[in-house]
Amino acid sequence: MYQACQCGSSLPNQNAGIVNTATLALSSGRGRTRTRTRTGTDWELFKFRVLKYSDIKRQKQPVFWLHSHVNRFRNSTERENKWSLRGMTALVTGGTRGIGHAIVEELLGFGATVHTCARKENELSKCLNDWTDSGFPITGSVCDVSVPQQREALMETVSSVFQGKLNILINNVGTNIRKPATDFTTAEFSTLMETNLGSTFHICQHAHPLLKASGVGSVVFISSVSGFVSLKSMSVQGATKGAINQLTRNLACEWAKDNIRCNAVAPWYIRTSMVEQVLSNEEYLEEVYARTPLRRLGDPEEVSSLVAFLCLPASSYITGQIICVDGGMSVNGFYPTHN
Ligand SMILES: NC(=O)c1ccc[n+]([C@@H]2O[C@H](COP(=O)([O-])OP(=O)(O)OC[C@H]3O[C@@H](n4cnc5c(N)ncnc54)[C@H](OP(=O)(O)O)[C@@H]3O)[C@@H](O)[C@H]2O)c1
């Protein structure tokens, strides 16, 4: 009687509060087509109306769904749910400083329960104390994610703390060694590869059953503009971030069937401890400003807000994307700084 909605979904959305709209194309059999539109929030009633309509008209031709599930909410609670992480569990790697710290605070603010990790026990304890004193539900592990046994132990802890279900995984840990490609030692190359790419991939592997078990999962990778454009002395770091970008696209497709979305966020210079030293050079900083259309550095909170959005139900149709948070740097071709 009716076919798949041509917007790509196989059935109208039966979730409470969603207003379905169906446009029925009724063929007269003489090459003429009339259309009728029906809407409804109650799925059973809606289906009855549509079927009755096509029955009255004794249609032999299939009736097409041209539109369905228009996003309209019956009450404000449904809108609040769309912008809330209440009841969700999250793992954020490297949450004691910089971008990871801001992400932890953003996810807690949206109502998630968070587990985080870092290598330095004293910094981790201080952060955990601050957050729990403020009443936030958070736990943490001392862990160097570049060491396979330690990240396996981390994932066992996460599974036990969250009873085998994880909604959100933020792969934030990353490091940098700035050198011309010809000067890299084998050990330095391995450190960058293992910390940035190996750890990220294996944590994803370990997290997959937990993300799947939660019923609705979201993975966000912290990439970099170095994964798109060449930056001085960053061949190896850029290669790890480029690989993360492609991993994002592949896992998005591979895990879509498990209702797990995968996206990446690619920052340019963000004010954190990682880049303090390089940006302490005034001349270098001026060049960074000159290359950045917004003429300033970014703050960690300007990255964490996008990360949170990519975890919220509000972004439920976004997957496989790499979004730059870069003040326009990655789209800047040639634009003189003085007129
Ligand atoms: N800042 C930027 O300008 C910028 C630009 C583009 C991309 N990014 C990316 O953003 C991410 C975060 O960078 P950030 O600038 O926020 O760094 P950051 O200020 O150095 O903070 C790094 C955090 O990760 C933890 N960490 C580092 N290595 C770890 C390891 N092996 N195992 C576990 N925890 C570890 C650190 O704690 P411990 O030291 O105690 O382990 C700290 O909590 C990285 O992936 C980076 O590549 C940053």
The ligand as an ORCA input file, in Angstrom:
! r2SCAN-3c Opt
* xyz 0 1
  N      46.193     22.743     21.517
  C      46.154     22.846     20.206
  O      46.502     23.895     19.623
  C      45.694     21.682     19.370
  C      45.528     21.882     18.001
  C      45.104     20.822     17.221
  C      44.829     19.594     17.794
  N      45.004     19.429     19.152
  C      44.719     18.098     19.694
  O      43.898     18.209     20.843
  C      44.143     17.118     21.719
  C      44.353     17.657     23.129
  O      45.425     18.558     23.082
  P      45.674     19.660     24.222
  O      46.291     20.819     23.554
  O      44.445     19.850     25.034
  O      46.794     18.910     25.083
  P      47.323     19.169     26.577
  O      47.004     20.534     27.042
  O      48.759     18.755     26.544
  O      46.498     18.115     27.453
  C      46.661     16.761     27.206
  C      45.833     15.946     28.172
  O      45.983     14.563     27.824
  C      46.659     13.856     28.861
  N      47.603     12.933     28.210
  C      48.623     13.248     27.399
  N      49.246     12.126     26.981
  C      48.586     11.093     27.536
  C      48.740      9.690     27.483
  N      49.712      9.131     26.774
  N      47.879      8.914     28.168
  C      46.879      9.478     28.901
  N      46.693     10.793     28.999
  C      47.536     11.596     28.320
  C      47.336     14.942     29.709
  O      47.539     14.540     31.060
  P      48.919     13.842     31.531
  O      50.015     14.694     31.032
  O      48.815     13.761     33.018
  O      48.917     12.489     30.909
  C      46.297     16.060     29.608
  O      45.216     15.793     30.457
  C      45.341     16.367     21.129
  O      44.902     15.246     20.410
  C      45.956     17.369     20.176
  O      46.654     16.771     19.104
  C      45.429     20.435     19.935
*
